[in-house]
């Protein structure tokens, strides 16, 4: 699933789903915290796992993976 806001907005992000993880490319640094919190909630809900089992890994300058540990 890809989502890119209208051109007049500076917030851009892309999502890819694999099992119980979500990979995000976040272009706008001002939205990183909010976007990751939303992704953590989404992965936690989809995996039916508590939020404290969800981890965020940074794998590049703008690339983050949100996944459930031990799932």
Z-matrix of the N, CA and C atoms (Angstrom, degrees):
N
C 1 1.435
C 2 1.519 1 108.37
N 3 1.300 2 117.14 1 128.37
C 4 1.461 3 121.23 2 176.97
C 5 1.508 4 109.37 3 -117.28
N 6 1.316 5 113.93 4 140.91
C 7 1.456 6 118.81 5 177.37
C 8 1.505 7 107.94 6 -137.31
N 9 1.302 8 116.14 7 123.11
C 10 1.450 9 120.52 8 174.39
C 11 1.521 10 107.51 9 -131.96
N 12 1.330 11 117.45 10 122.67
C 13 1.457 12 121.36 11 -178.91
C 14 1.525 13 112.32 12 -63.89
N 15 1.318 14 115.30 13 170.74
C 16 1.457 15 121.90 14 178.04
C 17 1.525 16 110.38 15 -56.00
N 18 1.326 17 115.98 16 157.66
C 19 1.462 18 121.17 17 -177.79
C 20 1.523 19 113.60 18 -60.78
N 21 1.331 20 117.90 19 -26.70
C 22 1.462 21 119.46 20 -178.60
C 23 1.524 22 112.35 21 -76.44
N 24 1.312 23 118.35 22 -10.42
C 25 1.454 24 121.69 23 177.50
C 26 1.521 25 109.26 24 -99.15
N 27 1.337 26 117.33 25 144.86
C 28 1.460 27 120.77 26 -179.45
C 29 1.525 28 111.82 27 -91.89
N 30 1.321 29 117.79 28 -9.52
C 31 1.459 30 120.89 29 -178.92
C 32 1.524 31 108.46 30 -79.15
N 33 1.324 32 116.66 31 118.62
C 34 1.452 33 121.25 32 177.41
C 35 1.512 34 108.71 33 -134.01
N 36 1.306 35 115.86 34 133.98
C 37 1.447 36 120.13 35 176.49
C 38 1.509 37 109.92 36 -152.72
N 39 1.308 38 114.96 37 157.78
C 40 1.457 39 121.46 38 -177.01
C 41 1.520 40 107.83 39 -133.30
N 42 1.329 41 117.64 40 141.37
C 43 1.451 42 121.51 41 -179.06
C 44 1.520 43 110.87 42 -123.92
N 45 1.315 44 115.48 43 141.57
C 46 1.460 45 123.32 44 172.02
C 47 1.520 46 107.67 45 -131.44
N 48 1.316 47 117.41 46 131.93
C 49 1.457 48 120.88 47 -178.94
C 50 1.525 49 111.13 48 -104.95
N 51 1.316 50 116.38 49 133.61
C 52 1.457 51 123.21 50 171.62
C 53 1.517 52 106.82 51 -141.81
N 54 1.300 53 118.13 52 119.40
C 55 1.464 54 124.90 53 -178.30
C 56 1.529 55 110.94 54 45.44
N 57 1.326 56 117.34 55 -119.32
C 58 1.467 57 121.08 56 -178.64
C 59 1.516 58 111.41 57 -104.13
N 60 1.321 59 116.19 58 42.74
C 61 1.455 60 119.61 59 178.69
C 62 1.521 61 110.21 60 -139.75
N 63 1.305 62 114.44 61 163.08
C 64 1.460 63 122.07 62 -177.91
C 65 1.519 64 107.05 63 -140.77
N 66 1.316 65 117.36 64 126.64
C 67 1.456 66 121.59 65 177.62
C 68 1.515 67 109.16 66 -106.66
N 69 1.324 68 115.88 67 128.57
C 70 1.461 69 121.53 68 -175.75
C 71 1.518 70 111.01 69 -121.42
N 72 1.297 71 116.00 70 136.14
C 73 1.473 72 122.07 71 169.86
C 74 1.523 73 104.50 72 -110.24
N 75 1.318 74 117.12 73 109.07
C 76 1.466 75 122.17 74 -175.14
C 77 1.525 76 108.26 75 -108.27
N 78 1.297 77 115.70 76 115.66
C 79 1.467 78 121.23 77 -176.35
C 80 1.526 79 112.32 78 -86.09
N 81 1.304 80 117.56 79 -36.57
C 82 1.465 81 122.12 80 -175.01
C 83 1.523 82 109.75 81 -94.57
N 84 1.325 83 117.36 82 109.39
C 85 1.472 84 121.65 83 -177.05
C 86 1.522 85 113.40 84 -60.16
N 87 1.312 86 117.97 85 -27.64
C 88 1.463 87 120.18 86 -178.56
C 89 1.527 88 112.15 87 -70.63
N 90 1.330 89 117.86 88 -12.09
C 91 1.470 90 120.56 89 -178.40
C 92 1.522 91 112.85 90 -107.81
N 93 1.325 92 117.71 91 1.94
C 94 1.469 93 120.33 92 -174.70
C 95 1.528 94 111.85 93 -57.53
N 96 1.308 95 118.71 94 -52.50
C 97 1.462 96 121.62 95 -175.78
C 98 1.527 97 111.67 96 -60.18
N 99 1.322 98 116.48 97 -48.71
C 100 1.467 99 120.29 98 -179.07
C 101 1.530 100 111.15 99 -64.24
N 102 1.321 101 116.79 100 -42.95
C 103 1.459 102 121.36 101 -179.01
C 104 1.526 103 111.14 102 -63.99
N 105 1.328 104 117.61 103 -42.90
C 106 1.461 105 120.45 104 179.59
C 107 1.526 106 111.57 105 -67.84
N 108 1.321 107 118.14 106 -38.67
C 109 1.468 108 120.63 107 176.45
C 110 1.524 109 111.14 108 -61.02
N 111 1.337 110 116.07 109 -41.87
C 112 1.457 111 120.82 110 177.80
C 113 1.522 112 110.83 111 -64.85
N 114 1.325 113 116.72 112 -42.30
C 115 1.462 114 121.29 113 179.31
C 116 1.526 115 111.60 114 -64.79
N 117 1.323 116 117.50 115 -40.20
C 118 1.465 117 121.63 116 177.70
C 119 1.521 118 110.01 117 -60.56
N 120 1.316 119 117.01 118 -45.54
C 121 1.469 120 121.11 119 178.36
C 122 1.520 121 111.16 120 -61.85
N 123 1.332 122 116.52 121 -42.95
C 124 1.461 123 121.30 122 -178.54
C 125 1.531 124 111.29 123 -64.14
N 126 1.332 125 117.09 124 -48.66
C 127 1.465 126 121.23 125 -179.59
C 128 1.523 127 110.38 126 -63.75
N 129 1.306 128 116.97 127 -42.07
C 130 1.460 129 121.50 128 178.96
C 131 1.529 130 111.01 129 -59.53
N 132 1.314 131 116.62 130 -44.89
C 133 1.461 132 121.51 131 -179.91
C 134 1.524 133 111.44 132 -66.69
N 135 1.343 134 116.44 133 -48.41
C 136 1.472 135 120.66 134 -178.58
C 137 1.526 136 112.17 135 -62.41
N 138 1.327 137 117.29 136 -35.59
C 139 1.464 138 121.55 137 -178.32
C 140 1.529 139 112.09 138 -88.95
N 141 1.325 140 116.38 139 -4.79
C 142 1.462 141 121.71 140 -177.15
C 143 1.537 142 110.10 141 54.16
N 144 1.327 143 114.95 142 48.13
C 145 1.465 144 122.13 143 -177.59
C 146 1.528 145 109.17 144 -128.27
N 147 1.324 146 117.21 145 150.46
C 148 1.466 147 119.16 146 176.21
C 149 1.528 148 111.65 147 -64.90
N 150 1.330 149 116.14 148 150.80
C 151 1.466 150 121.59 149 -178.46
C 152 1.527 151 112.87 150 -59.20
N 153 1.325 152 117.11 151 -29.84
C 154 1.465 153 118.83 152 -177.95
C 155 1.534 154 112.63 153 -73.08
N 156 1.334 155 118.37 154 -7.48
C 157 1.463 156 121.55 155 173.76
C 158 1.527 157 112.35 156 -95.43
N 159 1.324 158 116.23 157 1.85
C 160 1.463 159 121.05 158 179.93
C 161 1.524 160 108.73 159 -97.11
N 162 1.333 161 115.98 160 130.66
C 163 1.467 162 119.70 161 179.65
C 164 1.527 163 109.53 162 -120.54
N 165 1.326 164 115.06 163 154.42
C 166 1.460 165 122.39 164 176.69
C 167 1.520 166 107.50 165 -115.64
N 168 1.337 167 115.96 166 128.40
C 169 1.454 168 122.11 167 177.92
C 170 1.522 169 108.29 168 -119.56
N 171 1.314 170 115.88 169 130.33
C 172 1.466 171 120.25 170 176.65
C 173 1.519 172 108.23 171 -94.87
N 174 1.330 173 115.81 172 121.82
C 175 1.461 174 118.98 173 -175.92
C 176 1.523 175 113.08 174 -117.98
N 177 1.306 176 116.82 175 8.96
C 178 1.454 177 120.85 176 178.09
C 179 1.515 178 109.31 177 -174.07
N 180 1.327 179 117.56 178 179.18
C 181 1.457 180 120.25 179 -177.42
C 182 1.532 181 113.72 180 -58.40
N 183 1.308 182 117.31 181 -37.35
C 184 1.466 183 121.42 182 -179.28
C 185 1.518 184 111.88 183 -127.40
N 186 1.331 185 118.46 184 14.71
C 187 1.449 186 122.78 185 -171.97
C 188 1.526 187 111.36 186 -113.46
N 189 1.337 188 115.44 187 127.05
C 190 1.463 189 122.02 188 -177.83
C 191 1.527 190 109.22 189 -131.34
N 192 1.331 191 117.23 190 142.72
C 193 1.451 192 121.91 191 173.14
C 194 1.514 193 108.34 192 -118.05
N 195 1.323 194 116.16 193 127.76
C 196 1.457 195 123.50 194 178.24
C 197 1.522 196 105.69 195 -109.63
N 198 1.334 197 117.62 196 121.53
C 199 1.467 198 120.17 197 -176.17
C 200 1.525 199 111.03 198 -145.46
N 201 1.330 200 114.08 199 161.91
C 202 1.459 201 121.09 200 177.45
C 203 1.519 202 107.44 201 -90.97
N 204 1.329 203 116.21 202 129.23
C 205 1.456 204 120.16 203 178.81
C 206 1.522 205 109.41 204 -79.81
N 207 1.304 206 116.55 205 138.50
C 208 1.461 207 121.01 206 177.27
C 209 1.510 208 114.46 207 71.68
N 210 1.352 209 117.99 208 14.51
C 211 1.463 210 119.51 209 -179.59
C 212 1.493 211 110.79 210 -97.97
